[in-house]
Amino acid sequence: MKLLRLGLVASSVGLPFAFGAIRRDLNKRNVEIAQIDHDSRIDQRSQEILFKEADSDFEDVFRCVGGTGKRLTFDADQVFVACCAPGQRLLGSPDTAFDCCAEGHDLVGSDHTGYRCCPIGQSYDGIRCGWVCSNGKVMVDGQCVCPLGTSPAADGGCRGPIGCDSGITTGKCYVFRMENGHTLGYDSIQLHYSAADHSSQHRIGRFKICGNEACTIGRAVNPNDPVHIKDVQGTAHQSSESQGSQWLNGASDGNHIGRTPLYGDSGVFTLTKWSCGKYCLGGFGKGISYAFPSETPSITFTLDRQACTPIEIIEVPCDIHKVENNCMWEKVPGSCGPGDSNSCRCSKT
C-alpha cells in the first residue's frame, strides 16, 4: 500500500486538535488500520484526521466511510487507528493482527490458526472459539484433548509417549532391591536405611510413593516428577500402627538417609526407568549415591543431580490383609515388577 500523509483523530484533553500524521502501508489483518505519526492533526469532534503538507494551500481529510456508523477507534497506546462500531475496542499488534472486538472479548489465536475476537478466557483453533484447555491438553475441533503422541492420565492430564510409562504409581507400595541383592530397609540400631539381610535389627522397607503429603492415589510417576517416600513398615519392636508411617528424610553429603515423622523434613526423590526391569533412585534438584563403600551400603543425597542408585522395584501390598491383594498376581502375568519386566518370573504355586 502507498504511504498517505493524512491527519488522525485522537482524543485530546481540552483541545479540539492534536498533531500527528498517518501511514496506511501496513498489511491488512482482519481490519484495515492506520498508524499515527507525530505530524497529524486530529479533530475528535468531527471524527476526521487532517493533514497539511508543508508550504501547501491544500489539506487532506481522513475519516471513516459515511453511513456505516463506524467511528475512528484507537488502540490502548494511541498508536494505531481503525474504523470500528461504537462500543468496540481496537486490539492487536503489527506482529499478530488487528481487530475490532466487543467488550468482554480478547483477540486470541496464533499465526497457524489466525486471530479472532473470542470471549475472555477462550482460545481460537482456526475454526471456532473455545475454552482454554488445562492439564497440558490442546483444543481440537472444539474439544480439549491430549497432544499427539501422549495419552490421558488418571489425574486428568496427559502422559506420553503413548504406551511408555514408568509403571510406578503414587499411593502404591514397593520394595527396593539393591545392587548387592539385599532389600533396602531400616536399621533400628544404626537408625538409617541400608541394603542388608532381613533380621530383627533390619526390617525390609515397604515404600509408598507419594506426590504430596496426602499421597493421592493413581498418578503415574515420570522421571522428572518430585516424589516423597513413606515407609509403612514398623521396626522389629514397634508396629506400623504404634510408630506411624514415617518419611525417608533428606540426609545429604554422606549422612545416611533415615526417617522422619514430618513431611516437611522428608527428602524429595525421583524414579527413572532403566532397561531390563531396573530403575534408578535419584533426587529432585540433587542426586542419590551410596554414602560410603560397604557390603551393606546406605544412601545419601549428593549435589550431583545426575547421580542415582540402581534398584529393582517390586510392587507389594501397603496393607497385607486386604483381599484385593490376590489380584496383584493378575496385573502383569509372569512379572514381579511394576512394569512389563521379564527379569523376574513368578508362579502362583
Residue pairs with C-beta under 8 A, 6 or more apart in sequence:
1 24
1 25
1 26
2 24
2 25
3 23
3 24
3 25
4 22
4 23
4 24
4 34
4 60
4 62
5 21
5 22
5 39
5 51
5 53
5 60
6 21
6 22
6 24
6 34
6 40
6 49
6 50
6 51
6 60
6 61
6 62
7 20
7 21
7 22
7 40
7 41
7 42
7 43
7 48
7 49
7 50
7 51
7 52
7 59
7 60
7 61
7 62
8 20
8 21
8 22
8 34
8 36
8 37
8 40
8 41
8 42
8 49
8 62
8 72
8 81
9 42
9 43
9 44
9 46
9 47
9 48
9 49
9 63
9 72
9 81
10 18
10 20
10 36
10 42
10 44
10 74
10 78
10 81
11 44
11 74
12 18
12 42
12 44
16 43
16 44
16 45
17 41
17 42
17 43
17 50
18 40
18 41
18 42
19 38
19 39
19 40
19 41
19 42
20 36
20 37
20 38
20 39
20 40
20 41
20 42
21 36
21 37
21 38
21 39
21 40
21 51
22 34
22 35
22 36
22 37
22 40
22 49
22 51
22 62
22 81
23 34
23 35
23 37
24 32
24 33
24 34
24 35
26 33
26 34
26 35
26 94
27 94
29 92
29 96
29 97
29 98
29 99
29 115
30 92
30 97
30 98
30 99
30 115
30 116
31 82
31 83
31 84
31 90
31 98
31 99
31 100
32 82
32 83
33 80
33 81
33 82
33 90
33 98
34 49
34 62
34 80
34 81
34 82
35 79
35 80
35 81
36 74
36 78
36 79
36 80
36 81
39 51
40 49
40 50
40 51
41 49
41 50
41 51
41 52
42 48
42 49
42 50
43 49
43 50
46 63
47 63
47 64
47 71
47 72
48 61
48 62
48 63
49 61
49 62
49 63
49 72
49 81
50 59
50 60
50 61
50 62
51 59
51 60
51 62
52 58
52 59
52 60
63 72
64 70
64 71
64 72
64 83
65 83
68 83
69 85
69 86
70 83
70 84
70 85
71 83
71 84
71 85
71 86
72 81
72 82
72 83
73 81
73 82
73 83
73 84
73 88
73 89
73 90
73 100
74 80
74 81
74 90
75 81
75 90
75 91
75 92
75 98
80 90
80 92
80 98
81 90
82 90
82 98
82 100
84 90
84 100
85 100
87 102
87 103
88 100
88 101
88 102
88 103
89 100
89 101
89 102
89 103
90 98
90 99
90 100
91 98
91 99
91 100
91 101
91 106
91 107
91 117
92 98
92 99
92 107
92 115
96 107
96 109
96 111
96 115
97 107
97 109
97 114
97 115
98 107
99 107
99 115
99 116
99 117
100 117
101 107
101 117
102 117
104 119
104 120
105 117
105 118
105 119
105 120
106 117
106 118
106 119
106 120
107 115
107 116
107 117
108 115
108 116
108 117
108 118
108 122
108 123
108 124
108 129
109 115
109 116
109 123
109 124
109 126
112 126
113 124
113 125
113 126
114 124
114 126
115 124
116 124
116 129
118 124
118 129
119 129
121 131
121 132
122 129
122 130
122 131
122 132
123 129
123 130
123 131
123 132
123 133
123 139
124 130
125 139
125 140
125 141
125 142
127 141
127 142
128 142
130 139
130 142
130 143
130 144
131 144
132 139
133 139
133 144
134 144
135 155
135 156
135 157
135 158
136 146
136 147
136 150
136 157
136 158
137 144
137 145
137 146
137 147
137 157
137 158
138 144
138 145
138 146
138 147
146 152
146 158
146 160
147 158
147 160
149 160
149 161
149 162
150 158
150 159
150 160
150 161
150 162
151 158
151 159
151 160
151 162
151 163
152 158
152 159
153 159
153 219
153 220
154 169
154 218
154 219
154 220
155 216
155 218
155 219
159 165
159 220
159 222
165 220
165 222
166 220
166 221
166 222
166 223
166 271
166 272
166 273
166 279
166 338
166 339
167 273
167 313
167 337
167 338
167 339
167 340
168 174
168 209
168 220
168 221
168 271
168 273
168 279
168 313
168 338
169 209
169 217
169 218
169 219
169 220
169 221
169 338
170 209
170 210
170 211
170 215
170 216
170 217
170 218
170 219
170 220
170 221
170 227
171 208
171 209
171 210
171 215
171 216
171 217
171 218
171 219
172 208
172 209
172 217
172 315
172 318
172 338
173 206
173 207
173 208
173 209
173 232
173 315
173 316
173 317
173 318
174 206
174 207
174 209
174 313
174 314
174 315
174 316
174 338
175 183
175 184
175 204
175 205
175 206
175 207
175 313
175 314
175 316
176 183
176 184
176 205
176 207
176 281
176 311
176 312
176 313
177 183
177 184
177 311
177 312
177 313
177 314
178 184
178 195
178 297
178 309
178 310
178 311
179 195
179 309
179 310
179 311
180 195
180 295
180 296
180 297
182 195
182 196
182 197
182 296
183 195
183 198
183 204
183 205
184 193
184 194
184 195
184 204
184 205
184 207
184 299
184 311
185 193
185 194
185 195
185 196
185 198
185 202
185 203
185 204
185 205
185 233
186 192
186 193
186 202
186 203
186 205
186 231
186 233
186 235
186 258
186 259
187 193
187 194
187 196
187 201
187 202
188 201
188 202
188 203
188 235
188 236
188 237
189 201
190 256
191 258
192 251
192 256
192 257
192 258
192 298
193 205
193 248
193 256
193 257
193 258
193 259
193 298
193 299
194 202
194 256
194 294
194 296
194 297
194 298
195 296
195 297
195 298
196 202
196 296
198 204
199 236
200 236
201 236
203 233
203 234
203 235
203 236
204 233
205 231
205 233
206 231
206 232
206 233
206 316
206 318
207 229
207 230
207 231
207 232
207 248
208 215
208 229
208 230
208 231
208 232
208 245
208 318
209 221
209 227
209 229
209 271
210 216
210 227
210 228
210 229
210 230
211 219
211 221
211 225
211 226
211 227
211 228
212 228
213 228
213 263
215 230
221 227
221 271
223 270
223 271
223 272
223 273
224 270
225 270
226 268
226 269
226 270
226 284
227 268
227 269
227 270
227 271
227 284
228 247
228 248
228 263
228 266
228 267
228 268
228 269
229 247
229 248
229 266
229 267
229 269
230 245
230 246
230 247
230 248
231 245
231 246
231 247
231 248
231 259
232 240
232 245
232 318
233 240
234 240
234 241
234 242
234 243
235 243
244 261
246 259
246 260
246 261
247 259
247 260
247 261
247 262
247 263
247 265
247 266
247 267
248 257
248 258
248 259
248 260
248 266
248 267
248 269
249 257
249 258
249 259
249 260
249 265
249 266
249 267
250 257
250 265
250 266
250 267
250 268
250 301
251 257
251 258
251 267
251 300
251 301
252 286
252 300
252 301
252 302
253 300
253 301
253 302
253 303
254 291
254 292
254 300
255 291
255 300
256 291
256 298
256 299
256 300
257 267
257 298
257 299
257 300
257 301
260 266
267 283
267 301
268 283
268 284
268 285
268 286
269 281
269 282
269 283
269 284
269 288
270 281
270 282
270 283
270 284
270 308
271 279
271 280
271 281
271 282
271 313
272 279
272 280
272 282
272 308
273 279
273 339
274 280
274 310
276 341
276 342
276 343
277 312
277 335
277 337
277 339
277 341
277 342
277 343
277 344
278 310
278 311
278 312
278 343
279 310
279 311
279 312
279 313
280 308
280 309
280 310
280 311
281 288
281 299
281 308
281 309
281 311
282 288
282 305
282 306
282 307
282 308
282 309
283 301
283 302
283 305
283 307
283 308
285 305
286 301
286 302
286 303
286 304
286 305
287 301
287 302
287 303
287 304
287 305
287 306
287 307
287 308
288 299
288 300
288 301
288 302
288 307
288 308
288 309
289 299
289 300
289 302
289 304
289 307
289 308
289 309
290 297
290 298
290 299
290 300
290 309
291 297
291 298
291 299
291 300
292 298
299 309
312 337
312 343
312 344
313 337
313 338
314 336
314 337
314 338
314 344
315 328
315 331
315 336
315 337
315 338
317 325
317 328
329 346
329 348
332 339
332 340
332 341
334 342
334 345
334 346
335 341
335 342
335 344
335 345
335 346
336 344
336 345
336 346
337 343
337 344
